[in-house]
Amino acid sequence: MKSVNTRRPDISSINWFHTIDLGNGVVTPGDDNSPVKLKRLAFPPDLSGKTFLDIGAWDGFFSFEAERRGAARVLATDSYVWQGNVPGKSKAGFLAARQWLSSKVEDLEIDPFAISPDRVGHWDVVLLAGVLYHVKNPWLCLERAASVTRELLIVETLTDLRFCLRPAMALFSPVKRGSDPNWTAPNVKGITAILRGCGFMKIAIIHKTGLGRALAAAVRLRSPHYSRDVAPPMPIDRAWTFPL
Ligand SMILES: C[S@@+](CC[C@H](N)C(=O)[O-])C[C@H]1O[C@@H](n2cnc3c(N)ncnc32)[C@H](O)[C@@H]1O
């Protein structure tokens, strides 16, 4: 008789990013307040029968949430963190959480720029959260995500230049180059223009940082030690003929 390994991996030895509820009072101690981010994302409450692609899944919080909401198939993809480019971080969290949750979420190590219909097929709902500002060519990255989206693309990203009236994008050349620097941040008009350029007909800005906080960020930006945490999630409905 084959023995089945039902032992759950030790989660205390993992350097978590996401805060994932693994059940029975066990929650992963991630740096990220994932449940709050989830609330801002306007994630479809019911994903029954839908296919869901998570680009840049890291520990998989959103992939597991999509499965919990009934998605018929979920694919978690990542490359940068999973391949060890951020010191101390890895794919271990995703693998451990999947085992703890007895999840059927699939995984594929693939760079966001390699995403294409040939490589991954098409997906009803695609999530691109927290990735765009880490890449030097966000327009191309969005085009890759758009190329595999059937119904809804949900984008969450950093924005800047809030008080600029034209579509614009801030460019950063980090003085202290960490392992995962931020390179770009469009303003809301800018991301809207890029998404239109990618073929999206209907774009909804679901969450935007409050004005007070945006003003404070604009002031902070004048500091040479500039840092900020402006991250408005923006779900984009591409095909309104196939609404969720
Ligand atoms: C802030 S995490 C976001 C994780 C998750 N999507 C979320 O929103 O909570 C950034 C993600 O982008 C990926 N990433 C970071 N830098 C990247 C790069 N230069 N090229 C491709 N992917 C990158 C990481 O592997 C990681 O999955």
The ligand as a Tripos MOL2 file, in Angstrom:
@<TRIPOS>MOLECULE
LIG
   27    29     1     0     0
SMALL
NO_CHARGES

@<TRIPOS>ATOM
      1 C1          4.7250   43.1600   -4.2170 C.3       1 LIG1
      2 S1          4.7330   41.5110   -4.8180 S.3       1 LIG1
      3 C2          3.0470   41.3150   -5.2510 C.3       1 LIG1
      4 C3          2.5490   39.9300   -4.9210 C.3       1 LIG1
      5 C4          1.0400   39.7440   -5.1150 C.3       1 LIG1
      6 N1          0.6770   39.8290   -6.5110 N.3       1 LIG1
      7 C5          0.2710   40.7660   -4.3280 C.2       1 LIG1
      8 O1         -0.2800   41.7010   -4.9080 O.co2     1 LIG1
      9 O2          0.2160   40.6510   -3.1160 O.co2     1 LIG1
     10 C6          5.6020   41.6920   -6.3280 C.3       1 LIG1
     11 C7          5.5280   40.5330   -7.3020 C.3       1 LIG1
     12 O3          6.1520   40.9430   -8.5160 O.3       1 LIG1
     13 C8          7.1520   40.0190   -8.9020 C.3       1 LIG1
     14 N2          8.2860   40.8070   -9.4170 N.ar      1 LIG1
     15 C9          9.0180   41.6740   -8.7310 C.ar      1 LIG1
     16 N3          9.9870   42.2040   -9.5000 N.ar      1 LIG1
     17 C10         9.8490   41.6610  -10.7060 C.ar      1 LIG1
     18 C11        10.5540   41.8060  -11.9370 C.ar      1 LIG1
     19 N4         11.5760   42.6290  -12.0560 N.pl3     1 LIG1
     20 N5         10.1460   41.0810  -12.9760 N.ar      1 LIG1
     21 C12         9.0870   40.2510  -12.8550 C.ar      1 LIG1
     22 N6          8.3690   40.0720  -11.7210 N.ar      1 LIG1
     23 C13         8.7450   40.7680  -10.6580 C.ar      1 LIG1
     24 C14         7.5340   39.2630   -7.6500 C.3       1 LIG1
     25 O4          8.0220   37.9660   -7.9510 O.3       1 LIG1
     26 C15         6.2580   39.2740   -6.8480 C.3       1 LIG1
     27 O5          5.4650   38.1810   -7.1520 O.3       1 LIG1
@<TRIPOS>BOND
     1     1     2 1
     2     2     3 1
     3     2    10 1
     4     3     4 1
     5     4     5 1
     6     5     6 1
     7     5     7 1
     8     7     8 2
     9     7     9 1
    10    10    11 1
    11    11    12 1
    12    11    26 1
    13    12    13 1
    14    13    14 1
    15    13    24 1
    16    14    15 ar
    17    14    23 ar
    18    15    16 ar
    19    16    17 ar
    20    17    18 ar
    21    17    23 ar
    22    18    19 1
    23    18    20 ar
    24    20    21 ar
    25    21    22 ar
    26    22    23 ar
    27    24    25 1
    28    24    26 1
    29    26    27 1
@<TRIPOS>SUBSTRUCTURE
     1 LIG1         1 GROUP 0 **** ****
